[in-house]
């Protein structure tokens, strides 16, 4: 998949809730136990584009000229009226609200990291989460 694969473990993909380490032995359990003890190298973050640009899988996420992560998937969000993406970001730079750029077709475009989901249901209305303080 896009958010989890052989290089991205469930802890980095924010899917730890699906890992049941208390179960009997299973294939990969030792690796998952080790990764959990070490802590994630990357964290999954939402990316809200501040400019008109369409981030796609594999695009670099940068602070200045330093790549800090990679887009795993992206699309236009009608609810946000903006392009959004999911990206795996180095833990040290993964703070929600951080200003970053996404390299699309060789050009750096302004964006902001944030927690996901971008849109949270609230009773019968939906709440659009803007900015990085959505917990």
C-alpha positions as CSV (number, residue, x, y, z in Angstrom):
1,X,0.0,0.0,0.0
2,X,0.9,3.7,0.1
3,X,1.0,4.3,3.9
4,X,2.5,0.9,4.9
5,X,4.7,-1.5,3.0
6,X,7.9,-3.6,3.6
7,X,9.9,-0.4,4.4
8,X,7.2,1.3,6.6
9,X,6.2,-0.5,9.7
10,X,2.8,-0.2,11.5
11,X,4.3,2.2,14.1
12,X,5.6,4.6,11.4
13,X,2.3,4.3,9.6
14,X,0.3,5.3,12.7
15,X,-1.4,1.9,12.7
16,X,0.0,0.5,16.0
17,X,-3.6,-0.1,17.1
18,X,-3.7,-3.0,14.6
19,X,-0.6,-4.8,16.1
20,X,-1.4,-7.3,18.9
21,X,2.0,-8.3,20.3
22,X,0.4,-10.2,23.1
23,X,-0.7,-12.9,20.6
24,X,1.2,-16.2,20.2
25,X,4.2,-16.2,18.0
26,X,3.5,-15.0,14.4
27,X,5.7,-14.3,11.4
28,X,7.5,-10.9,11.9
29,X,6.7,-10.6,15.6
30,X,10.3,-10.3,16.7
31,X,10.9,-7.5,14.2
32,X,7.8,-5.7,15.4
33,X,8.8,-6.0,19.0
34,X,12.2,-4.6,18.2
35,X,10.8,-1.7,16.2
36,X,8.4,-0.9,18.9
37,X,11.2,-0.7,21.5
38,X,13.4,1.4,19.2
39,X,10.6,3.8,18.4
40,X,9.6,5.0,14.9
41,X,12.2,6.7,12.6
42,X,9.4,8.5,10.7
43,X,5.8,9.6,11.5
44,X,2.8,9.8,9.2
45,X,1.6,13.4,8.8
46,X,-0.9,15.2,6.8
47,X,0.4,17.8,4.3
48,X,-1.8,20.8,3.5
49,X,-0.6,22.6,0.4
50,X,-0.5,26.4,0.7
51,X,0.0,26.8,-3.0
52,X,-1.7,25.2,-6.0
53,X,0.4,22.1,-6.6
54,X,-0.6,18.4,-6.7
55,X,1.7,16.3,-4.5
56,X,2.0,12.7,-5.5
57,X,3.6,9.5,-4.2
58,X,7.4,9.8,-4.1
59,X,7.6,13.6,-4.0
60,X,10.1,15.0,-1.5
61,X,9.0,17.0,1.6
62,X,11.7,19.5,2.5
63,X,12.7,22.2,5.0
64,X,14.9,24.4,3.0
65,X,17.0,22.2,0.7
66,X,17.0,19.3,3.2
67,X,14.6,16.4,2.5
68,X,12.8,15.4,5.7
69,X,10.3,13.0,4.2
70,X,8.4,11.6,1.2
71,X,4.8,11.9,0.1
72,X,3.0,8.5,0.2
73,X,-0.3,9.7,-1.4
74,X,-1.9,13.0,-2.4
75,X,-5.1,14.4,-4.0
76,X,-7.3,17.5,-4.2
77,X,-9.7,17.7,-1.3
78,X,-13.1,19.4,-2.2
79,X,-13.9,19.7,1.5
80,X,-10.7,21.7,2.1
81,X,-10.6,23.3,-1.3
82,X,-6.9,22.5,-1.4
83,X,-4.5,19.8,-2.3
84,X,-3.6,17.5,0.6
85,X,-1.2,14.6,1.0
86,X,0.0,12.0,3.5
87,X,3.7,11.8,4.0
88,X,6.3,10.0,6.1
89,X,8.4,12.6,7.9
90,X,11.6,12.1,10.0
91,X,10.5,12.1,13.7
92,X,12.7,15.2,14.6
93,X,10.9,17.3,12.0
94,X,7.4,15.9,12.2
95,X,5.9,18.6,14.4
96,X,2.3,19.4,13.3
97,X,2.1,23.1,12.2
98,X,5.7,23.1,10.7
99,X,6.1,25.0,7.4
100,X,7.6,22.8,4.7
101,X,7.9,22.6,1.0
102,X,6.9,19.8,-1.4
103,X,8.9,19.3,-4.5
104,X,6.5,19.0,-7.4
105,X,7.9,18.9,-10.9
106,X,11.3,20.2,-9.7
107,X,9.8,23.3,-7.9
108,X,9.4,23.8,-4.1
109,X,5.8,24.6,-3.2
110,X,4.8,25.8,0.3
111,X,2.9,23.5,2.6
112,X,2.2,22.8,6.3
113,X,2.4,19.6,8.2
114,X,-0.6,18.6,10.3
115,X,-2.3,15.7,12.1
116,X,-4.8,13.7,10.3
117,X,-7.7,13.4,9.6
118,X,-8.0,16.7,7.7
119,X,-11.8,16.6,8.2
120,X,-13.4,15.3,11.3
121,X,-17.1,14.4,11.6
122,X,-19.0,16.5,14.1
123,X,-22.5,15.3,14.7
124,X,-24.3,15.9,11.3
125,X,-21.9,18.7,10.3
126,X,-18.3,18.1,9.4
127,X,-15.5,20.1,11.0
128,X,-12.6,21.1,8.7
129,X,-9.3,21.0,10.6
130,X,-7.1,23.9,9.6
131,X,-3.6,24.3,11.0
132,X,-1.5,22.0,13.1
133,X,-3.2,22.1,16.5
134,X,-5.8,19.3,15.9
135,X,-4.5,16.9,18.4
